[in-house]
Every structure is written in C-alpha cells, then in structure tokens.
Amino acid sequence: MRVLLVEDDAMIGESVKVALRQEGFTLDWVRDGEAGLDAASGQGADAGSYDIVLLDLGLPRKSGLEVLRALRARNNRTPVLILTARDAVADRVAGLNAGADDYLVKPFDLQELAARMHALARRAEGRAEPLLRYGEITVNPSTREVTQAGETIRLSAREFALLSALMARPGKVWSVAQLQERLYGWDDEVGSNTVEVYIHALRKKFGAALIRNIRGVGYLMPQLDEGSAD
C-alpha cells in the first residue's frame, strides 16, 4: 500500500514513516500543504498514485482543510485520514464534512493508525472481509501472513506488497511503472528489473500460473476462470 504523509512536525513524521515502513507500507512524506496537494494530485516529478493520504491540519503554506477541499473539488477520491492535535468536535466535524474518511487525534497509537488504514483500504476496494483470497491463497494485510492451501508461505516485504496489490484487483493489468510505485518510495533506489525479479520469485513460490505477462503492457493476476498465465 502506497501512502502519502503530509505532516510538518519532524518528530511525528519520522516516527510515522519508520513505523509504517516497518509494517510494509510504502510511504512518501511532505511537510507543507502545497507540496501535499501537488503530490496527492499527481503533479510534479515526485508525485505518485496513493492508496491513502495521512493529512495534518495545521500545515504551513496551505492548511490541511484547504488541501482536502481542493482534492475533493478535483474529484480525487483517495481515502484521507486526518491526523491532528485538534480534538474539538467542531474540528472533527469540519474535517469529515470537507471530505475526510477518518480522523485520528494526536497523540495516537501507531497500531491503531495502521488498523484504520487497512480499514480504509478495504472500503476503497469494496471489500468487507479483512483477508484477501485468491483460490487457495489467503493474505492477511494486517499481520502480513500468507498461506496457500493452509501452508504458510514466507515472503519478503516487497514480495508481499506486490502480491497484495495484484490480489486486490484480479484482472487489472499493471504496468511496470505502476507496480514500482507500490514497491518504492521517493527515497528508495529502484533497479532496472526489480519488478520482474519479484514476479519471478512469486511464481516460483506459488506457481507460474499465478501472474500473467501481457507482453508490452504489464502484468496481472487473471480472473480465476481465465486460465493459466503465459
């Protein structure tokens, strides 16, 4: 899951970044509202496609509420979870009415933050069940446990991120660039064939039919009635 953190407090930002990366999230961090709006809108060289935006309200250059209203005015439907020290009911109501999907008051527990993020991701994907299932494969995004026919399969953090992205949208064709966005943040060095390496590893662990190569386009996990991979 790729996450954009918009937070000007260096201590909070660093703590959230370290904790969420340890939990397997890919996270980019900006420190003011203008940069947050550009990144979340897909503008600028460093912008990406995000699954969730974590948004502080008291930001320099542009407030969190201004960022949120601008995103929703552009029909950007990315789930937004507000992180703020403002705990008054009026502030929570203003944030939710501006288009936020959830609200967490500082100081917060990082495990609760991760749990709320997983819940928002399920809602955005139209899932009620917390587990991802594909045939005999089951993935628990919260615990990062993966099983096939009841047997535990050990994956690296990036193998897990790649498998989760593909399983969440069977039948969707992902370009290499889109998959790289799910695996790497701005600070990460990206090799020329790293996506192919991780796909090869997943095929080796789960079988060659798991991921189909659409030549010249990208990769997908076929719908279960579509047959085997190339």
Buried (B, 14 or more C-beta within 10 A) or exposed (E): BBBBBBBBBEEBBEBBBEBBBEBBBBBBBBBBBBBBBBBBBEEEEEBBEBBBBBBBBBBEBBBBBBBBBBBBEEEBEBBBBBBBEBEEEEBBEBBBEBBBBBBBBEEBEBEEBBEBBBBBBBEBEEEEEEBBEBBEBBBBBBEBBBBBEEEEBEBEBBBBBBBBBBBBEBEEEBEBEBBBBBBBBBEEEEEEEBBBEBBEBBBEBBBEBBBBBBEEEBBBBBEEEEEEBE
